[in-house]
């Protein structure tokens, strides 16, 4: 079991959260596995809001390039 705080992000036309390779490793989980998830809204200031906005702007602007690179 892991306990973490995640930001809801845009994934294509959906919203979602991601787990890092390290978090998946702690769980022993891999692509295709099912997870039981419990969630509640986190409290407190968002220390990473600016970084996340900049990341989302970057991904939106360069999504075609990033997709092309991922396919190589």
mmCIF file of the N, C-alpha and C atoms, coordinates in Angstrom:
data_MODEL
# 
_entry.id   MODEL 
# 
loop_
_atom_site.group_PDB 
_atom_site.id 
_atom_site.type_symbol 
_atom_site.label_atom_id 
_atom_site.label_alt_id 
_atom_site.label_comp_id 
_atom_site.label_asym_id 
_atom_site.label_entity_id 
_atom_site.label_seq_id 
_atom_site.pdbx_PDB_ins_code 
_atom_site.Cartn_x 
_atom_site.Cartn_y 
_atom_site.Cartn_z 
_atom_site.occupancy 
_atom_site.B_iso_or_equiv 
_atom_site.pdbx_formal_charge 
_atom_site.auth_seq_id 
_atom_site.auth_comp_id 
_atom_site.auth_asym_id 
_atom_site.auth_atom_id 
_atom_site.pdbx_PDB_model_num 
ATOM 1   N N  . UNK A 1 1  ? 0.847   -1.179 0.000   1.00 0.00 ? 1  UNK A N  1 
ATOM 2   C CA . UNK A 1 1  ? 0.000   0.000  0.000   1.00 0.00 ? 1  UNK A CA 1 
ATOM 3   C C  . UNK A 1 1  ? 0.890   1.238  0.000   1.00 0.00 ? 1  UNK A C  1 
ATOM 4   N N  . UNK A 1 2  ? 0.499   2.229  -0.780  1.00 0.00 ? 2  UNK A N  1 
ATOM 5   C CA . UNK A 1 2  ? 1.199   3.509  -0.773  1.00 0.00 ? 2  UNK A CA 1 
ATOM 6   C C  . UNK A 1 2  ? 0.201   4.601  -0.431  1.00 0.00 ? 2  UNK A C  1 
ATOM 7   N N  . UNK A 1 3  ? 0.708   5.681  0.136   1.00 0.00 ? 3  UNK A N  1 
ATOM 8   C CA . UNK A 1 3  ? -0.119  6.856  0.388   1.00 0.00 ? 3  UNK A CA 1 
ATOM 9   C C  . UNK A 1 3  ? 0.588   8.030  -0.272  1.00 0.00 ? 3  UNK A C  1 
ATOM 10  N N  . UNK A 1 4  ? -0.121  8.734  -1.135  1.00 0.00 ? 4  UNK A N  1 
ATOM 11  C CA . UNK A 1 4  ? 0.483   9.820  -1.890  1.00 0.00 ? 4  UNK A CA 1 
ATOM 12  C C  . UNK A 1 4  ? -0.564  10.870 -2.214  1.00 0.00 ? 4  UNK A C  1 
ATOM 13  N N  . UNK A 1 5  ? -0.124  12.056 -2.546  1.00 0.00 ? 5  UNK A N  1 
ATOM 14  C CA . UNK A 1 5  ? -1.015  13.115 -3.009  1.00 0.00 ? 5  UNK A CA 1 
ATOM 15  C C  . UNK A 1 5  ? -0.710  13.351 -4.475  1.00 0.00 ? 5  UNK A C  1 
ATOM 16  N N  . UNK A 1 6  ? -1.728  13.355 -5.294  1.00 0.00 ? 6  UNK A N  1 
ATOM 17  C CA . UNK A 1 6  ? -1.573  13.521 -6.737  1.00 0.00 ? 6  UNK A CA 1 
ATOM 18  C C  . UNK A 1 6  ? -2.449  14.657 -7.225  1.00 0.00 ? 6  UNK A C  1 
ATOM 19  N N  . UNK A 1 7  ? -2.036  15.269 -8.288  1.00 0.00 ? 7  UNK A N  1 
ATOM 20  C CA . UNK A 1 7  ? -2.795  16.325 -8.952  1.00 0.00 ? 7  UNK A CA 1 
ATOM 21  C C  . UNK A 1 7  ? -3.593  15.697 -10.086 1.00 0.00 ? 7  UNK A C  1 
ATOM 22  N N  . UNK A 1 8  ? -4.841  16.123 -10.235 1.00 0.00 ? 8  UNK A N  1 
ATOM 23  C CA . UNK A 1 8  ? -5.647  15.668 -11.367 1.00 0.00 ? 8  UNK A CA 1 
ATOM 24  C C  . UNK A 1 8  ? -5.152  16.420 -12.595 1.00 0.00 ? 8  UNK A C  1 
ATOM 25  N N  . UNK A 1 9  ? -4.810  15.679 -13.647 1.00 0.00 ? 9  UNK A N  1 
ATOM 26  C CA . UNK A 1 9  ? -4.257  16.276 -14.860 1.00 0.00 ? 9  UNK A CA 1 
ATOM 27  C C  . UNK A 1 9  ? -5.083  15.889 -16.075 1.00 0.00 ? 9  UNK A C  1 
ATOM 28  N N  . UNK A 1 10 ? -4.862  16.616 -17.155 1.00 0.00 ? 10 UNK A N  1 
ATOM 29  C CA . UNK A 1 10 ? -5.497  16.311 -18.436 1.00 0.00 ? 10 UNK A CA 1 
ATOM 30  C C  . UNK A 1 10 ? -4.717  15.184 -19.095 1.00 0.00 ? 10 UNK A C  1 
ATOM 31  N N  . UNK A 1 11 ? -5.428  14.129 -19.490 1.00 0.00 ? 11 UNK A N  1 
ATOM 32  C CA . UNK A 1 11 ? -4.821  13.011 -20.215 1.00 0.00 ? 11 UNK A CA 1 
ATOM 33  C C  . UNK A 1 11 ? -5.674  12.811 -21.456 1.00 0.00 ? 11 UNK A C  1 
ATOM 34  N N  . UNK A 1 12 ? -5.216  13.363 -22.573 1.00 0.00 ? 12 UNK A N  1 
ATOM 35  C CA . UNK A 1 12 ? -6.038  13.353 -23.787 1.00 0.00 ? 12 UNK A CA 1 
ATOM 36  C C  . UNK A 1 12 ? -7.282  14.183 -23.554 1.00 0.00 ? 12 UNK A C  1 
ATOM 37  N N  . UNK A 1 13 ? -8.443  13.600 -23.784 1.00 0.00 ? 13 UNK A N  1 
ATOM 38  C CA . UNK A 1 13 ? -9.690  14.330 -23.561 1.00 0.00 ? 13 UNK A CA 1 
ATOM 39  C C  . UNK A 1 13 ? -10.295 13.984 -22.202 1.00 0.00 ? 13 UNK A C  1 
ATOM 40  N N  . UNK A 1 14 ? -9.538  13.283 -21.368 1.00 0.00 ? 14 UNK A N  1 
ATOM 41  C CA . UNK A 1 14 ? -10.011 12.873 -20.042 1.00 0.00 ? 14 UNK A CA 1 
ATOM 42  C C  . UNK A 1 14 ? -9.188  13.539 -18.954 1.00 0.00 ? 14 UNK A C  1 
ATOM 43  N N  . UNK A 1 15 ? -9.616  13.367 -17.724 1.00 0.00 ? 15 UNK A N  1 
ATOM 44  C CA . UNK A 1 15 ? -8.848  13.785 -16.560 1.00 0.00 ? 15 UNK A CA 1 
ATOM 45  C C  . UNK A 1 15 ? -8.405  12.535 -15.827 1.00 0.00 ? 15 UNK A C  1 
ATOM 46  N N  . UNK A 1 16 ? -7.244  12.607 -15.180 1.00 0.00 ? 16 UNK A N  1 
ATOM 47  C CA . UNK A 1 16 ? -6.773  11.434 -14.463 1.00 0.00 ? 16 UNK A CA 1 
ATOM 48  C C  . UNK A 1 16 ? -5.602  11.763 -13.563 1.00 0.00 ? 16 UNK A C  1 
ATOM 49  N N  . UNK A 1 17 ? -5.077  10.742 -12.927 1.00 0.00 ? 17 UNK A N  1 
ATOM 50  C CA . UNK A 1 17 ? -3.878  10.851 -12.101 1.00 0.00 ? 17 UNK A CA 1 
ATOM 51  C C  . UNK A 1 17 ? -2.895  9.778  -12.574 1.00 0.00 ? 17 UNK A C  1 
ATOM 52  N N  . UNK A 1 18 ? -1.631  10.003 -12.313 1.00 0.00 ? 18 UNK A N  1 
ATOM 53  C CA . UNK A 1 18 ? -0.610  9.044  -12.725 1.00 0.00 ? 18 UNK A CA 1 
ATOM 54  C C  . UNK A 1 18 ? 0.149   8.543  -11.501 1.00 0.00 ? 18 UNK A C  1 
ATOM 55  N N  . UNK A 1 19 ? 0.736   7.372  -11.630 1.00 0.00 ? 19 UNK A N  1 
ATOM 56  C CA . UNK A 1 19 ? 1.604   6.807  -10.601 1.00 0.00 ? 19 UNK A CA 1 
ATOM 57  C C  . UNK A 1 19 ? 2.996   6.658  -11.191 1.00 0.00 ? 19 UNK A C  1 
ATOM 58  N N  . UNK A 1 20 ? 4.000   7.014  -10.405 1.00 0.00 ? 20 UNK A N  1 
ATOM 59  C CA . UNK A 1 20 ? 5.380   6.916  -10.882 1.00 0.00 ? 20 UNK A CA 1 
ATOM 60  C C  . UNK A 1 20 ? 5.824   5.455  -10.939 1.00 0.00 ? 20 UNK A C  1 
ATOM 61  N N  . UNK A 1 21 ? 6.913   5.234  -11.645 1.00 0.00 ? 21 UNK A N  1 
ATOM 62  C CA . UNK A 1 21 ? 7.490   3.894  -11.741 1.00 0.00 ? 21 UNK A CA 1 
ATOM 63  C C  . UNK A 1 21 ? 7.847   3.373  -10.342 1.00 0.00 ? 21 UNK A C  1 
ATOM 64  N N  . UNK A 1 22 ? 8.354   4.268  -9.492  1.00 0.00 ? 22 UNK A N  1 
ATOM 65  C CA . UNK A 1 22 ? 8.726   3.876  -8.132  1.00 0.00 ? 22 UNK A CA 1 
ATOM 66  C C  . UNK A 1 22 ? 7.490   3.467  -7.321  1.00 0.00 ? 22 UNK A C  1 
ATOM 67  N N  . UNK A 1 23 ? 6.400   4.224  -7.473  1.00 0.00 ? 23 UNK A N  1 
ATOM 68  C CA . UNK A 1 23 ? 5.167   3.890  -6.753  1.00 0.00 ? 23 UNK A CA 1 
ATOM 69  C C  . UNK A 1 23 ? 4.611   2.549  -7.229  1.00 0.00 ? 23 UNK A C  1 
ATOM 70  N N  . UNK A 1 24 ? 4.624   2.339  -8.535  1.00 0.00 ? 24 UNK A N  1 
ATOM 71  C CA . UNK A 1 24 ? 4.157   1.054  -9.073  1.00 0.00 ? 24 UNK A CA 1 
ATOM 72  C C  . UNK A 1 24 ? 5.044   -0.090 -8.593  1.00 0.00 ? 24 UNK A C  1 
ATOM 73  N N  . UNK A 1 25 ? 6.347   0.179  -8.514  1.00 0.00 ? 25 UNK A N  1 
ATOM 74  C CA . UNK A 1 25 ? 7.277   -0.836 -8.020  1.00 0.00 ? 25 UNK A CA 1 
ATOM 75  C C  . UNK A 1 25 ? 6.997   -1.218 -6.574  1.00 0.00 ? 25 UNK A C  1 
ATOM 76  N N  . UNK A 1 26 ? 6.694   -0.225 -5.736  1.00 0.00 ? 26 UNK A N  1 
ATOM 77  C CA . UNK A 1 26 ? 6.362   -0.506 -4.335  1.00 0.00 ? 26 UNK A CA 1 
ATOM 78  C C  . UNK A 1 26 ? 5.122   -1.386 -4.231  1.00 0.00 ? 26 UNK A C  1 
ATOM 79  N N  . UNK A 1 27 ? 4.191   -1.202 -5.160  1.00 0.00 ? 27 UNK A N  1 
ATOM 80  C CA . UNK A 1 27 ? 2.964   -1.997 -5.166  1.00 0.00 ? 27 UNK A CA 1 
ATOM 81  C C  . UNK A 1 27 ? 3.154   -3.352 -5.840  1.00 0.00 ? 27 UNK A C  1 
ATOM 82  N N  . UNK A 1 28 ? 4.210   -3.471 -6.629  1.00 0.00 ? 28 UNK A N  1 
ATOM 83  C CA . UNK A 1 28 ? 4.385   -4.673 -7.436  1.00 0.00 ? 28 UNK A CA 1 
ATOM 84  C C  . UNK A 1 28 ? 3.389   -4.714 -8.587  1.00 0.00 ? 28 UNK A C  1 
ATOM 85  N N  . UNK A 1 29 ? 2.958   -3.528 -9.030  1.00 0.00 ? 29 UNK A N  1 
ATOM 86  C CA . UNK A 1 29 ? 1.935   -3.426 -10.079 1.00 0.00 ? 29 UNK A CA 1 
ATOM 87  C C  . UNK A 1 29 ? 2.584   -3.158 -11.426 1.00 0.00 ? 29 UNK A C  1 
ATOM 88  N N  . UNK A 1 30 ? 1.873   -3.566 -12.473 1.00 0.00 ? 30 UNK A N  1 
ATOM 89  C CA . UNK A 1 30 ? 2.352   -3.312 -13.831 1.00 0.00 ? 30 UNK A CA 1 
ATOM 90  C C  . UNK A 1 30 ? 1.169   -2.976 -14.722 1.00 0.00 ? 30 UNK A C  1 
ATOM 91  N N  . UNK A 1 31 ? 1.458   -2.562 -15.952 1.00 0.00 ? 31 UNK A N  1 
ATOM 92  C CA . UNK A 1 31 ? 0.415   -2.202 -16.912 1.00 0.00 ? 31 UNK A CA 1 
ATOM 93  C C  . UNK A 1 31 ? -0.595  -3.344 -17.027 1.00 0.00 ? 31 UNK A C  1 
ATOM 94  N N  . UNK A 1 32 ? -1.863  -2.982 -16.975 1.00 0.00 ? 32 UNK A N  1 
ATOM 95  C CA . UNK A 1 32 ? -2.931  -3.962 -17.103 1.00 0.00 ? 32 UNK A CA 1 
ATOM 96  C C  . UNK A 1 32 ? -3.474  -4.466 -15.775 1.00 0.00 ? 32 UNK A C  1 
ATOM 97  N N  . UNK A 1 33 ? -2.709  -4.272 -14.677 1.00 0.00 ? 33 UNK A N  1 
ATOM 98  C CA . UNK A 1 33 ? -3.205  -4.668 -13.361 1.00 0.00 ? 33 UNK A CA 1 
ATOM 99  C C  . UNK A 1 33 ? -4.332  -3.734 -12.927 1.00 0.00 ? 33 UNK A C  1 
ATOM 100 N N  . UNK A 1 34 ? -5.201  -4.216 -12.070 1.00 0.00 ? 34 UNK A N  1 
ATOM 101 C CA . UNK A 1 34 ? -6.272  -3.398 -11.496 1.00 0.00 ? 34 UNK A CA 1 
ATOM 102 C C  . UNK A 1 34 ? -5.871  -2.972 -10.087 1.00 0.00 ? 34 UNK A C  1 
ATOM 103 N N  . UNK A 1 35 ? -6.239  -1.747 -9.717  1.00 0.00 ? 35 UNK A N  1 
ATOM 104 C CA . UNK A 1 35 ? -5.940  -1.217 -8.389  1.00 0.00 ? 35 UNK A CA 1 
ATOM 105 C C  . UNK A 1 35 ? -7.235  -0.838 -7.687  1.00 0.00 ? 35 UNK A C  1 
ATOM 106 N N  . UNK A 1 36 ? -7.276  -1.023 -6.380  1.00 0.00 ? 36 UNK A N  1 
ATOM 107 C CA . UNK A 1 36 ? -8.353  -0.472 -5.566  1.00 0.00 ? 36 UNK A CA 1 
ATOM 108 C C  . UNK A 1 36 ? -7.893  0.901  -5.102  1.00 0.00 ? 36 UNK A C  1 
ATOM 109 N N  . UNK A 1 37 ? -8.703  1.918  -5.347  1.00 0.00 ? 37 UNK A N  1 
ATOM 110 C CA . UNK A 1 37 ? -8.310  3.294  -5.046  1.00 0.00 ? 37 UNK A CA 1 
ATOM 111 C C  . UNK A 1 37 ? -9.331  3.920  -4.106  1.00 0.00 ? 37 UNK A C  1 
ATOM 112 N N  . UNK A 1 38 ? -8.848  4.573  -3.057  1.00 0.00 ? 38 UNK A N  1 
ATOM 113 C CA . UNK A 1 38 ? -9.680  5.415  -2.197  1.00 0.00 ? 38 UNK A CA 1 
ATOM 114 C C  . UNK A 1 38 ? -9.158  6.827  -2.363  1.00 0.00 ? 38 UNK A C  1 
ATOM 115 N N  . UNK A 1 39 ? -10.046 7.804  -2.464  1.00 0.00 ? 39 UNK A N  1 
ATOM 116 C CA . UNK A 1 39 ? -9.587  9.172  -2.714  1.00 0.00 ? 39 UNK A CA 1 
ATOM 117 C C  . UNK A 1 39 ? -10.394 10.171 -1.904  1.00 0.00 ? 39 UNK A C  1 
ATOM 118 N N  . UNK A 1 40 ? -9.738  11.262 -1.551  1.00 0.00 ? 40 UNK A N  1 
ATOM 119 C CA . UNK A 1 40 ? -10.393 12.416 -0.943  1.00 0.00 ? 40 UNK A CA 1 
ATOM 120 C C  . UNK A 1 40 ? -9.597  13.636 -1.362  1.00 0.00 ? 40 UNK A C  1 
ATOM 121 N N  . UNK A 1 41 ? -10.227 14.789 -1.366  1.00 0.00 ? 41 UNK A N  1 
ATOM 122 C CA . UNK A 1 41 ? -9.525  16.006 -1.757  1.00 0.00 ? 41 UNK A CA 1 
ATOM 123 C C  . UNK A 1 41 ? -8.465  16.350 -0.726  1.00 0.00 ? 41 UNK A C  1 
ATOM 124 N N  . UNK A 1 42 ? -7.278  16.708 -1.199  1.00 0.00 ? 42 UNK A N  1 
ATOM 125 C CA . UNK A 1 42 ? -6.186  17.118 -0.320  1.00 0.00 ? 42 UNK A CA 1 
ATOM 126 C C  . UNK A 1 42 ? -6.428  18.540 0.158   1.00 0.00 ? 42 UNK A C  1 
ATOM 127 N N  . UNK A 1 43 ? -5.954  18.829 1.341   1.00 0.00 ? 43 UNK A N  1 
ATOM 128 C CA . UNK A 1 43 ? -6.081  20.179 1.882   1.00 0.00 ? 43 UNK A CA 1 
ATOM 129 C C  . UNK A 1 43 ? -4.736  20.882 1.810   1.00 0.00 ? 43 UNK A C  1 
ATOM 130 N N  . UNK A 1 44 ? -4.764  22.192 1.918   1.00 0.00 ? 44 UNK A N  1 
ATOM 131 C CA . UNK A 1 44 ? -3.540  22.963 1.959   1.00 0.00 ? 44 UNK A CA 1 
ATOM 132 C C  . UNK A 1 44 ? -3.229  23.624 0.637   1.00 0.00 ? 44 UNK A C  1 
ATOM 133 N N  . UNK A 1 45 ? -2.232  24.519 0.650   1.00 0.00 ? 45 UNK A N  1 
ATOM 134 C CA . UNK A 1 45 ? -1.872  25.247 -0.571  1.00 0.00 ? 45 UNK A CA 1 
ATOM 135 C C  . UNK A 1 45 ? -1.242  24.325 -1.606  1.00 0.00 ? 45 UNK A C  1 
ATOM 136 N N  . UNK A 1 46 ? -1.468  24.668 -2.843  1.00 0.00 ? 46 UNK A N  1 
ATOM 137 C CA . UNK A 1 46 ? -0.890  23.890 -3.939  1.00 0.00 ? 46 UNK A CA 1 
ATOM 138 C C  . UNK A 1 46 ? 0.475   24.477 -4.275  1.00 0.00 ? 46 UNK A C  1 
ATOM 139 N N  . UNK A 1 47 ? 1.521   23.823 -3.814  1.00 0.00 ? 47 UNK A N  1 
ATOM 140 C CA . UNK A 1 47 ? 2.878   24.331 -3.994  1.00 0.00 ? 47 UNK A CA 1 
ATOM 141 C C  . UNK A 1 47 ? 3.393   24.159 -5.416  1.00 0.00 ? 47 UNK A C  1 
ATOM 142 N N  . UNK A 1 48 ? 2.719   23.326 -6.187  1.00 0.00 ? 48 UNK A N  1 
ATOM 143 C CA . UNK A 1 48 ? 3.215   23.030 -7.521  1.00 0.00 ? 48 UNK A CA 1 
ATOM 144 C C  . UNK A 1 48 ? 2.296   23.552 -8.619  1.00 0.00 ? 48 UNK A C  1 
ATOM 145 N N  . UNK A 1 49 ? 1.389   24.449 -8.296  1.00 0.00 ? 49 UNK A N  1 
ATOM 146 C CA . UNK A 1 49 ? 0.400   24.919 -9.269  1.00 0.00 ? 49 UNK A CA 1 
ATOM 147 C C  . UNK A 1 49 ? 1.065   25.575 -10.479 1.00 0.00 ? 49 UNK A C  1 
ATOM 148 N N  . UNK A 1 50 ? 2.053   26.441 -10.250 1.00 0.00 ? 50 UNK A N  1 
ATOM 149 C CA . UNK A 1 50 ? 2.716   27.123 -11.361 1.00 0.00 ? 50 UNK A CA 1 
ATOM 150 C C  . UNK A 1 50 ? 3.436   26.113 -12.255 1.00 0.00 ? 50 UNK A C  1 
ATOM 151 N N  . UNK A 1 51 ? 4.156   25.196 -11.653 1.00 0.00 ? 51 UNK A N  1 
ATOM 152 C CA . UNK A 1 51 ? 4.868   24.181 -12.425 1.00 0.00 ? 51 UNK A CA 1 
ATOM 153 C C  . UNK A 1 51 ? 3.892   23.342 -13.242 1.00 0.00 ? 51 UNK A C  1 
ATOM 154 N N  . UNK A 1 52 ? 2.778   22.957 -12.644 1.00 0.00 ? 52 UNK A N  1 
ATOM 155 C CA . UNK A 1 52 ? 1.796   22.151 -13.356 1.00 0.00 ? 52 UNK A CA 1 
ATOM 156 C C  . UNK A 1 52 ? 1.172   22.932 -14.505 1.00 0.00 ? 52 UNK A C  1 
ATOM 157 N N  . UNK A 1 53 ? 0.882   24.215 -14.294 1.00 0.00 ? 53 UNK A N  1 
ATOM 158 C CA . UNK A 1 53 ? 0.343   25.045 -15.385 1.00 0.00 ? 53 UNK A CA 1 
ATOM 159 C C  . UNK A 1 53 ? 1.340   25.122 -16.535 1.00 0.00 ? 53 UNK A C  1 
ATOM 160 N N  . UNK A 1 54 ? 2.608   25.322 -16.208 1.00 0.00 ? 54 UNK A N  1 
ATOM 161 C CA . UNK A 1 54 ? 3.635   25.400 -17.247 1.00 0.00 ? 54 UNK A CA 1 
ATOM 162 C C  . UNK A 1 54 ? 3.790   24.058 -17.963 1.00 0.00 ? 54 UNK A C  1 
ATOM 163 N N  . UNK A 1 55 ? 3.747   22.970 -17.225 1.00 0.00 ? 55 UNK A N  1 
ATOM 164 C CA . UNK A 1 55 ? 3.826   21.638 -17.829 1.00 0.00 ? 55 UNK A CA 1 
ATOM 165 C C  . UNK A 1 55 ? 2.658   21.414 -18.781 1.00 0.00 ? 55 UNK A C  1 
ATOM 166 N N  . UNK A 1 56 ? 1.449   21.716 -18.333 1.00 0.00 ? 56 UNK A N  1 
ATOM 167 C CA . UNK A 1 56 ? 0.269   21.527 -19.181 1.00 0.00 ? 56 UNK A CA 1 
ATOM 168 C C  . UNK A 1 56 ? 0.338   22.389 -20.434 1.00 0.00 ? 56 UNK A C  1 
ATOM 169 N N  . UNK A 1 57 ? 0.819   23.627 -20.307 1.00 0.00 ? 57 UNK A N  1 
ATOM 170 C CA . UNK A 1 57 ? 0.962   24.502 -21.469 1.00 0.00 ? 57 UNK A CA 1 
ATOM 171 C C  . UNK A 1 57 ? 1.977   23.909 -22.451 1.00 0.00 ? 57 UNK A C  1 
ATOM 172 N N  . UNK A 1 58 ? 3.078   23.388 -21.923 1.00 0.00 ? 58 UNK A N  1 
ATOM 173 C CA . UNK A 1 58 ? 4.105   22.765 -22.757 1.00 0.00 ? 58 UNK A CA 1 
ATOM 174 C C  . UNK A 1 58 ? 3.538   21.556 -23.497 1.00 0.00 ? 58 UNK A C  1 
ATOM 175 N N  . UNK A 1 59 ? 2.857   20.677 -22.773 1.00 0.00 ? 59 UNK A N  1 
ATOM 176 C CA . UNK A 1 59 ? 2.292   19.471 -23.387 1.00 0.00 ? 59 UNK A CA 1 
ATOM 177 C C  . UNK A 1 59 ? 1.256   19.843 -24.434 1.00 0.00 ? 59 UNK A C  1 
ATOM 178 N N  . UNK A 1 60 ? 0.410   20.824 -24.137 1.00 0.00 ? 60 UNK A N  1 
ATOM 179 C CA . UNK A 1 60 ? -0.596  21.244 -25.111 1.00 0.00 ? 60 UNK A CA 1 
ATOM 180 C C  . UNK A 1 60 ? 0.052   21.806 -26.368 1.00 0.00 ? 60 UNK A C  1 
ATOM 181 N N  . UNK A 1 61 ? 1.100   22.601 -26.193 1.00 0.00 ? 61 UNK A N  1 
ATOM 182 C CA . UNK A 1 61 ? 1.747   23.232 -27.343 1.00 0.00 ? 61 UNK A CA 1 
ATOM 183 C C  . UNK A 1 61 ? 2.524   22.225 -28.192 1.00 0.00 ? 61 UNK A C  1 
ATOM 184 N N  . UNK A 1 62 ? 3.153   21.259 -27.541 1.00 0.00 ? 62 UNK A N  1 
ATOM 185 C CA . UNK A 1 62 ? 4.032   20.336 -28.255 1.00 0.00 ? 62 UNK A CA 1 
ATOM 186 C C  . UNK A 1 62 ? 3.513   18.897 -28.272 1.00 0.00 ? 62 UNK A C  1 
ATOM 187 N N  . UNK A 1 63 ? 2.210   18.712 -28.133 1.00 0.00 ? 63 UNK A N  1 
ATOM 188 C CA . UNK A 1 63 ? 1.666   17.351 -28.043 1.00 0.00 ? 63 UNK A CA 1 
ATOM 189 C C  . UNK A 1 63 ? 1.969   16.523 -29.289 1.00 0.00 ? 63 UNK A C  1 
ATOM 190 N N  . UNK A 1 64 ? 1.864   17.111 -30.471 1.00 0.00 ? 64 UNK A N  1 
ATOM 191 C CA . UNK A 1 64 ? 2.146   16.363 -31.703 1.00 0.00 ? 64 UNK A CA 1 
ATOM 192 C C  . UNK A 1 64 ? 3.612   15.931 -31.746 1.00 0.00 ? 64 UNK A C  1 
ATOM 193 N N  . UNK A 1 65 ? 4.513   16.818 -31.379 1.00 0.00 ? 65 UNK A N  1 
ATOM 194 C CA . UNK A 1 65 ? 5.942   16.494 -31.368 1.00 0.00 ? 65 UNK A CA 1 
ATOM 195 C C  . UNK A 1 65 ? 6.243   15.414 -30.341 1.00 0.00 ? 65 UNK A C  1 
ATOM 196 N N  . UNK A 1 66 ? 5.671   15.541 -29.145 1.00 0.00 ? 66 UNK A N  1 
ATOM 197 C CA . UNK A 1 66 ? 5.897   14.545 -28.100 1.00 0.00 ? 66 UNK A CA 1 
ATOM 198 C C  . UNK A 1 66 ? 5.367   13.173 -28.524 1.00 0.00 ? 66 UNK A C  1 
ATOM 199 N N  . UNK A 1 67 ? 4.205   13.151 -29.163 1.00 0.00 ? 67 UNK A N  1 
ATOM 200 C CA . UNK A 1 67 ? 3.633   11.895 -29.649 1.00 0.00 ? 67 UNK A CA 1 
ATOM 201 C C  . UNK A 1 67 ? 4.537   11.274 -30.705 1.00 0.00 ? 67 UNK A C  1 
ATOM 202 N N  . UNK A 1 68 ? 5.041   12.100 -31.618 1.00 0.00 ? 68 UNK A N  1 
ATOM 203 C CA . UNK A 1 68 ? 5.938   11.618 -32.666 1.00 0.00 ? 68 UNK A CA 1 
ATOM 204 C C  . UNK A 1 68 ? 7.215   11.034 -32.065 1.00 0.00 ? 68 UNK A C  1 
ATOM 205 N N  . UNK A 1 69 ? 7.778   11.715 -31.086 1.00 0.00 ? 69 UNK A N  1 
ATOM 206 C CA . UNK A 1 69 ? 8.991   11.214 -30.440 1.00 0.00 ? 69 UNK A CA 1 
ATOM 207 C C  . UNK A 1 69 ? 8.730   9.907  -29.700 1.00 0.00 ? 69 UNK A C  1 
ATOM 208 N N  . UNK A 1 70 ? 7.580   9.791  -29.073 1.00 0.00 ? 70 UNK A N  1 
ATOM 209 C CA . UNK A 1 70 ? 7.246   8.576  -28.321 1.00 0.00 ? 70 UNK A CA 1 
ATOM 210 C C  . UNK A 1 70 ? 7.100   7.370  -29.237 1.00 0.00 ? 70 UNK A C  1 
ATOM 211 N N  . UNK A 1 71 ? 6.754   7.600  -30.501 1.00 0.00 ? 71 UNK A N  1 
ATOM 212 C CA . UNK A 1 71 ? 6.532   6.505  -31.439 1.00 0.00 ? 71 UNK A CA 1 
ATOM 213 C C  . UNK A 1 71 ? 7.815   6.038  -32.116 1.00 0.00 ? 71 UNK A C  1 
ATOM 214 N N  . UNK A 1 72 ? 8.923   6.734  -31.893 1.00 0.00 ? 72 UNK A N  1 
ATOM 215 C CA . UNK A 1 72 ? 10.195  6.356  -32.530 1.00 0.00 ? 72 UNK A CA 1 
ATOM 216 C C  . UNK A 1 72 ? 10.917  5.310  -31.729 1.00 0.00 ? 72 UNK A C  1 
# 
